[in-house]
C-alpha cells in the first residue's frame, strides 16, 4: 500500500490522470505524456494543496447532489 492509499488511474484519449485515495488528491495529470501539473510520487506526502480542494464541500450536501449552472453534479 502506498503512503497516499490506493491509486486510481483514469485515461481518456491522450489524457492520463492519477487520483489518490488520501484526500482525493490529484497526483498526476498529463496530456500525450506531457505533464500538466506538478505532481508527486505515490509515497510522497501531499503538500501545498495539490488537488485537495474539495468543493462544494463533500459530505455536507444532501444526497451528495447539487446543481451547477443548470446541470447535474453527476453528469459525466
URDA-V385166 format. One record per helix or strand of 3 or more residues. SS is the DSSP state (hx for helix, st for strand). FROM is the first residue (numbers start at 1). LEN is the number of residues. If there is no record, write none. Layout:
BEGIN
SS,FROM,LEN + SS,FROM,LEN
END
This chain:
BEGIN
st,7,6 + st,15,6 + st,26,6 + hx,62,3
END
